[in-house]
Amino acid sequence: MNLLLFDIDATLISTSGVGIRAMEAAGRELFGPSFTASGVDYAGRLDPLIVRDLLVANGHAATPANAAGLRDAYRRHLSEKLPQTATARALPGVARLLDLLEPRAALGLLTGNFPDTGSIKLRACGIDPARFPIAAWGDDSPHDPPDRAHLPPVALQRFRARFGRDADPARCAVIGDTPHDVRCAKANGLRALAVATGMFSVDALRDAGADLALPDLSDAAAAADWLLSA
Ligand SMILES: [Mg+2]
């Protein structure tokens, strides 16, 4: 069975940057109005690393207490802001693609998001997180420092626990919008389908090593055929 691991932000959904703005608002609540997210790289990165970088960039120690406080406040601000974000939506072709794949593959998530806030984002865009029986989240790396490349083995382990057999990595794919998604797939022998619905062009994603790079998922049938072809 093909295991297909979807990134969330700018792959399945667009929330128009509400996530990073909610993190910034959380920082301002806890640490004062000068707290800023500008200059902190977030596309395709793990939430625990973004939280750490935000703390350090704003002159605060990345202690477990500070990180946990920022994470809690982030969840609150995201829950408040998302319903007011009229542009939060599933990206073109995504609903159709999931409908095509669901009966024929194991669907999964492989994302930098924390599980609670990643699920909040999906629901806000009309996607039920329960459609993805396998998930590797941003805080699931067993290593310190964490890295996105640690997450495919977590997903494969969860596949084994759920289905009682191993998934063949060569039949698994990561679907994402950044070179980080591509790199984590290729580092683990998985296929990489990249979509230019985030900050990176088709050419940049192809140069990063994507096996297939598409402008978006609007041709859901073609994307499904490729994902199921291994
Ligand atoms: Mg993404």
Residues whose N, C-alpha, C, O or C-beta is under 5 A from the ligand:
A	BS01	MG	D7 I8 D9 A10 T11 G44 D177
